[in-house]
Amino acid sequence: MMHKLIRKILLACSLMAVTLLSGCGYNDFQTKDEGVKKAWAEVLNQYQRRADLIPNLVATVQGYATQEKDVFLGVTEARSKVGSMNLTADALNNPQAMQNFQKVQGDLSSALSRLLVVSENYPQLKSDANFRELQSQLEGTENRITVARKRFTDAVEAYNVLARQFPSNLTAMIFGYKEKAQFTVENEKAISVAPKVDFGAKPSGSPAAAPTSKPTPAAVPVPVTPAGK
């Protein structure tokens, strides 16, 4: 009889604990935390997609503008720095880590902008089908990055509200659920290998040498991901 009574008491305590945890938002934290992780994985996926386009884009531009070594090196170095930045979902409550991640991605965006500005000086390059396709893919990827970042921002906002509001903030304090960092600047794991750029060789099928004189670069609209979008 005593054993049965103890089991009933334990069962009642367990049910009460489950009810209290549910009422204080414990299950909501699990759901929203998974939502943040899923949204962040998509952000990384789209940044990876952009990085994968860069070697072919650089090689194509290089075939027409071999003298623009500083621009090529700038893109290569920016992508290499992106490769050294591995921000997992578990580190999303670290504002400094998020800021560092945004900086290297922003530097890469700036380097790509300079590369596309250079392309304006070479009409033959602009008419190259491969270059047009790569540029189109890059623009499409930038749009996907914008969408992925917006979804991530929304997911983090929902999570952070839950972590701050009463009574779920008590659950956050008890179980150590900290607020997660957001994207906070306009310019902005998975990228580990720097592109191999051979400045001494042109891609097959490249036209003749680039012009010796360069006109003043024209402003080229380059997609830049706004904060929180």
C-alpha positions as CSV (number, residue, x, y, z in Angstrom):
1,M,0.0,0.0,0.0
2,M,2.8,2.4,0.9
3,H,4.6,1.8,-2.4
4,K,1.4,2.5,-4.3
5,L,0.8,5.7,-2.3
6,I,4.3,6.9,-3.1
7,R,3.9,6.1,-6.8
8,K,0.7,8.1,-6.8
9,I,2.3,11.0,-5.1
10,L,5.3,11.0,-7.5
11,L,2.9,10.8,-10.4
12,A,0.9,13.7,-9.1
13,C,4.1,15.7,-8.6
14,S,5.2,14.9,-12.1
15,L,1.9,16.0,-13.6
16,M,2.0,19.2,-11.5
17,A,5.5,19.9,-12.6
18,V,4.6,19.4,-16.3
19,T,1.6,21.7,-15.8
20,L,3.7,24.4,-14.2
21,L,6.4,24.2,-16.8
22,S,3.9,24.4,-19.6
23,G,2.2,27.4,-18.0
24,C,5.4,29.2,-17.5
25,G,6.5,28.9,-21.1
26,Y,9.0,26.0,-20.9
27,N,7.5,24.3,-24.0
28,D,7.3,27.6,-25.8
29,F,11.0,28.1,-25.3
30,Q,11.7,24.7,-26.8
31,T,9.6,25.6,-29.9
32,K,10.9,29.1,-30.4
33,D,14.5,28.0,-29.8
34,E,14.2,25.4,-32.5
35,G,12.6,28.0,-34.8
36,V,15.6,30.3,-34.3
37,K,18.0,27.5,-35.1
38,K,16.2,26.6,-38.2
39,A,16.1,30.2,-39.4
40,W,19.8,30.7,-38.7
41,A,20.6,27.5,-40.6
42,E,18.9,29.0,-43.6
43,V,20.9,32.3,-43.2
44,L,24.1,30.3,-43.2
45,N,22.9,28.3,-46.2
46,Q,22.3,31.4,-48.3
47,Y,25.6,32.9,-47.3
48,Q,27.3,29.7,-48.3
49,R,25.5,29.8,-51.6
50,R,26.9,33.3,-52.2
51,A,30.5,32.2,-51.3
52,D,30.3,29.3,-53.7
53,L,29.6,31.7,-56.6
54,I,32.6,33.8,-55.9
55,P,35.4,31.7,-57.4
56,N,33.7,31.4,-60.8
57,L,32.7,35.0,-60.8
58,V,36.3,36.1,-60.0
59,A,37.7,33.8,-62.7
60,T,35.3,35.1,-65.3
61,V,36.0,38.8,-64.6
62,Q,39.7,38.0,-64.5
63,G,39.5,36.7,-68.1
64,Y,38.7,40.2,-69.3
65,A,40.4,42.4,-66.7
66,T,43.7,40.7,-65.7
67,Q,45.2,43.9,-64.4
68,E,42.5,44.4,-61.7
69,K,44.5,42.3,-59.2
70,D,43.8,44.4,-56.2
71,V,40.1,43.9,-56.7
72,F,40.5,40.1,-57.1
73,L,42.7,39.9,-54.0
74,G,40.2,42.0,-52.0
75,V,37.4,39.5,-52.9
76,T,39.6,36.5,-52.2
77,E,40.7,37.8,-48.8
78,A,37.2,38.9,-47.8
79,R,35.9,35.4,-48.6
80,S,38.8,33.8,-46.7
81,K,37.9,35.8,-43.6
82,V,34.3,34.6,-44.0
83,G,35.7,31.1,-44.0
84,S,37.4,31.6,-40.6
85,M,34.1,32.8,-39.0
86,N,32.1,29.9,-37.7
87,L,29.0,31.2,-35.8
88,T,26.8,28.3,-34.7
89,A,23.3,28.5,-33.4
90,D,24.6,27.9,-29.9
91,A,26.5,31.2,-30.0
92,L,23.6,33.3,-31.0
93,N,23.3,34.8,-27.5
94,N,26.8,36.4,-27.9
95,P,26.4,39.9,-29.3
96,Q,30.1,40.3,-30.0
97,A,30.2,37.0,-32.0
98,M,27.2,38.2,-34.1
99,Q,28.9,41.6,-34.7
100,N,32.1,39.9,-35.9
101,F,30.1,37.7,-38.2
102,Q,28.2,40.7,-39.6
103,K,31.5,42.5,-40.2
104,V,33.2,39.8,-42.3
105,Q,30.0,39.3,-44.3
106,G,29.7,43.1,-44.8
107,D,33.4,43.2,-46.0
108,L,32.6,40.5,-48.5
109,S,29.6,42.5,-49.8
110,S,31.8,45.6,-50.2
111,A,34.4,43.6,-52.1
112,L,31.8,42.1,-54.4
113,S,30.5,45.6,-55.0
114,R,33.9,46.8,-56.2
115,L,34.2,43.7,-58.4
116,L,30.9,44.5,-60.2
117,V,31.9,48.1,-60.5
118,V,35.1,47.0,-62.4
119,S,32.9,45.0,-64.8
120,E,31.3,48.2,-66.0
121,N,34.7,49.1,-67.7
122,Y,34.7,46.0,-69.9
123,P,31.8,45.9,-72.4
124,Q,32.9,42.4,-73.6
125,L,32.6,41.1,-70.1
126,K,29.2,42.5,-69.6
127,S,28.0,40.7,-72.7
128,D,29.6,37.4,-71.7
129,A,26.7,34.9,-71.1
130,N,28.6,33.2,-68.2
131,F,29.1,36.5,-66.4
132,R,25.5,37.5,-66.8
133,E,24.4,34.2,-65.4
134,L,26.7,34.4,-62.4
135,Q,25.6,38.0,-61.8
136,S,22.0,36.9,-61.9
137,Q,22.6,34.1,-59.5
138,L,24.5,36.5,-57.2
139,E,21.6,39.0,-57.2
140,G,19.1,36.1,-56.6
141,T,21.2,34.9,-53.7
142,E,21.3,38.4,-52.1
143,N,17.5,38.5,-52.3
144,R,17.4,35.1,-50.6
145,I,19.8,36.3,-47.9
146,T,17.4,39.2,-47.3
147,V,14.5,36.9,-46.9
148,A,16.4,34.5,-44.6
149,R,17.6,37.3,-42.4
150,K,14.1,38.7,-42.1
151,R,12.8,35.3,-41.0
152,F,15.7,34.9,-38.5
153,T,15.1,38.4,-37.1
154,D,11.4,37.5,-36.6
155,A,12.3,34.2,-34.9
156,V,14.8,35.9,-32.6
157,E,12.3,38.7,-31.7
158,A,9.6,36.1,-30.7
159,Y,12.2,34.2,-28.6
160,N,13.5,37.3,-26.9
161,V,10.0,38.6,-26.1
162,L,9.3,35.3,-24.4
163,A,12.5,35.5,-22.5
164,R,11.6,39.0,-21.2
165,Q,7.9,38.9,-20.5
166,F,6.3,37.7,-17.2
167,P,5.9,34.9,-16.2
168,S,8.0,33.2,-18.8
169,N,11.0,35.3,-17.8
170,L,11.1,33.3,-14.6
171,T,11.4,30.1,-16.6
172,A,14.2,31.8,-18.6
173,M,16.0,32.7,-15.4
174,I,15.6,29.2,-13.9
175,F,16.7,27.3,-17.1
176,G,19.3,29.8,-18.3
177,Y,17.5,30.9,-21.5
178,K,19.3,34.0,-22.5
179,E,18.3,36.6,-25.1
180,K,19.8,36.0,-28.5
181,A,21.7,38.5,-30.6
182,Q,20.1,40.2,-33.6
183,F,21.5,41.6,-36.8
184,T,22.2,45.3,-36.0
185,V,24.1,46.7,-39.0
186,E,23.2,47.3,-42.6
187,N,26.2,45.7,-44.2
188,E,26.6,42.3,-43.5
189,K,30.2,28.0,-40.5
190,A,29.9,26.7,-43.4
191,I,32.6,28.4,-45.5
192,S,35.9,26.8,-44.9
193,V,37.9,26.9,-48.1
194,A,39.2,30.1,-49.7
195,P,38.8,30.3,-53.5
196,K,41.8,29.3,-55.7
197,V,42.4,32.2,-58.0
198,D,45.2,31.8,-60.6
199,F,46.1,35.3,-61.9
200,G,48.3,33.8,-64.5
201,A,45.7,31.9,-66.5
202,K,42.5,32.9,-68.2
203,P,39.4,30.7,-68.3
204,S,39.0,28.8,-71.5
205,G,37.1,30.6,-74.2
206,S,38.0,34.1,-72.8
207,P,38.2,36.9,-75.4
208,A,41.4,38.8,-76.1
209,A,43.1,41.2,-73.7
210,A,41.2,43.9,-71.8
211,P,41.4,47.5,-72.9
212,T,44.5,49.4,-71.8
213,S,42.6,52.5,-70.7
214,K,39.8,52.4,-68.2
215,P,36.9,54.9,-68.1
216,T,35.7,56.2,-64.8
217,P,33.8,53.4,-63.0
218,A,30.1,53.8,-63.1
219,A,27.9,53.2,-60.1
220,V,26.5,49.8,-60.2
221,P,23.5,48.9,-58.0
222,V,24.6,46.0,-55.8
223,P,22.2,44.3,-53.5
224,V,23.1,45.1,-49.9
225,T,21.1,43.4,-47.2
226,P,19.5,45.8,-44.8
227,A,19.4,45.2,-41.1
228,G,16.6,43.0,-39.8
229,K,15.2,42.3,-43.2
